[in-house]
């Protein structure tokens, strides 16, 4: 006689833990550490994207400041006066 499966058996995490694997370069993990490494990678990617999104706003100002700094270093001071 086959074992009856209930609704709560759908939430059993053992097959998920057994099948979880994470490999990035020389770093390998299986089971719970693999799940934690995967979650950390997702959070890291999201935070990196948010930081790049915030930093892109300052890019035009940064480019303008770099250009003025370069002009000052070259000695062409007459271009700096308004």
JOVENDA-V851255 format. One line per field, one symbol per residue. ss: DSSP state (2 for helix, 1 for strand, 0 for the rest). psi: psi as a letter, one per 30 degrees, with the letter a starting at -180 (. if undefined). burial: # if it has 24 or more other C-alpha atoms within 12 Angstrom, else .. Layout:
ss=???
psi=???
burial=???
This chain:
ss=0000002222200222222011110011110222222222222222222222222222222222222222222200222000
psi=kkkkklefffgkfeeeeefkkkkjbfkklkbeeeeeeeeeeeeeeeeeeeeeeeffefeeeeeeeeeeeeeeefgiffffk.
burial=.....................#............................................................
